[in-house]
Amino acid sequence: MKLKIFYSFTLFLFFNLSIWGEIPSGYYANLEGKKTAELKTAAFNAIKVHLSLKYDDLWTYFPQTDFLPSKPTEIWDMYSNNVVYFTAHSSIDKEHCVPNSWWGGPTVDYEYAYGDLMNLYPANNSINRSKGNNPLSEVGATTMDNGVSKSGTSITVGYSGKGFEPADEYKGDFARTYFYMATCYQNYNWLTDNTGQYEITNGGYPSFQAWAIPLLLKWDREDPVSQKEINRNETVYKLQQNRNPFIDYPQLVEYIWGNRKDSVWSFAANNPTGIEQSVIRKLSVSPNPAKDYIKLKFEGNKNIYHYNIYSLNGSVVLSGDCSDHSICISKLKSGIYTCTIESDSEKLVTRLAVL
């Protein structure tokens, strides 16, 4: 029975690591020629239908979506600089970037949002507790500051309550997550009050408190879409079958909320982030699952390259310099591993299942 479960899991892993897609043809076609509220609703219609993932299954998904490329057995935690391995993640929470209490939490009516990987990140549990249900804002006096993110009293114009401020390098990531949630779930009954705490508002356009829009636009502009976001967006698409349009087309934010609201959207004038040439496809392994030998395939030509194979606890179990693309793995125990090779100035990463 255990062998059957393991084999099913490895086939699932192989499928998700080997068949990387691109923006499907026509996926965003209904955005053409629209602007502001109508454009946002067109984006909503493009992304609203997706698979419902289970919150309890996140530690199956996080190793695929949130690993450090240079150290793929470690968790990429945008909330702290702590070194944590996937095999020992008790200090990491499964965090809703946009607090789930703002729309009603884990009810049957809201199960799609509750398990939406676009809004779920591994997060240091101490900063997560400090963040609580507070909105994104710039923070003055702090109640928590771990050198990466901080909580405290907001100094954002228009909101003076408690807030949460991520590191500068992730502010755009958080803003684009908020744009996604306000779009994908614009038909939800979001909570409202007179304090401004609930940053996303009930109903349609513009879907945000007035004070929040200048802040999120600022963060989106100052921290543009990163390769991390591009890779993660592509992986999440493979898992739940929808995309974050504000990663695929970063200019879209300006047409809906920003300085291009008076213009209609045109694909001819706006290029995607290049996901259809995704770098995730740079390294692949076959066969996968494997038992005795694997053959590596990657972009670029290199006569001799260095490879490392890591176990899930971060230990190097096999390494060497290789002049061809075939590696003997017959001494490895059954399990899931991470394979990296150094090609030119970058490190390429993929996952490997050994039978």
Stockholm file with secondary structure:
# STOCKHOLM 1.0

chainA/1-355         MKLKIFYSFTLFLFFNLSIWGEIPSGYYANLEGKKTAELKTAAFNAIKVHLSLKYDDLWTYFPQTDFLPSKPTEIWDMYSNNVVYFTAHSSIDKEHCVPNSWWGGPTVDYEYAYGDLMNLYPANNSINRSKGNNPLSEVGATTMDNGVSKSGTSITVGYSGKGFEPADEYKGDFARTYFYMATCYQNYNWLTDNTGQYEITNGGYPSFQAWAIPLLLKWDREDPVSQKEINRNETVYKLQQNRNPFIDYPQLVEYIWGNRKDSVWSFAANNPTGIEQSVIRKLSVSPNPAKDYIKLKFEGNKNIYHYNIYSLNGSVVLSGDCSDHSICISKLKSGIYTCTIESDSEKLVTRLAVL
#=GR chainA/1-355 SS CHHHHHHHHHHHHHHHHHCCCCSCTTTTGGGTTCCHHHHHHHHHHHHSCCCCCCGGGHHHHHHHHSEETTEEEEECCTTCCCCCBTTSCTTEEEEESSCGGGTTSSCGGGHHHHTCGGGEEEEEHHHHHHHTTCCBCCEEEEEEECSSCEEEEECSTTCCSEEEECCGGGHHHHHHHHHHHHHHTTTSCCCCCSSSCCCBCSSSTTCBCTTHHHHHHHHHHHSCCCHHHHHHHHHHHHHHSCCCHHHHCTTHHHHHTSTTTTSCCCGGGCCCCSGGGCGGGGEEEESSSBSSEEEEEESSCCSSEEEEEECTTSCEEEEEEESSSEEECTTSCSEEEEEEEEETTEEEEEEEEEC
#=GC SS_cons         CHHHHHHHHHHHHHHHHHCCCCSCTTTTGGGTTCCHHHHHHHHHHHHSCCCCCCGGGHHHHHHHHSEETTEEEEECCTTCCCCCBTTSCTTEEEEESSCGGGTTSSCGGGHHHHTCGGGEEEEEHHHHHHHTTCCBCCEEEEEEECSSCEEEEECSTTCCSEEEECCGGGHHHHHHHHHHHHHHTTTSCCCCCSSSCCCBCSSSTTCBCTTHHHHHHHHHHHSCCCHHHHHHHHHHHHHHSCCCHHHHCTTHHHHHTSTTTTSCCCGGGCCCCSGGGCGGGGEEEESSSBSSEEEEEESSCCSSEEEEEECTTSCEEEEEEESSSEEECTTSCSEEEEEEEEETTEEEEEEEEEC
//
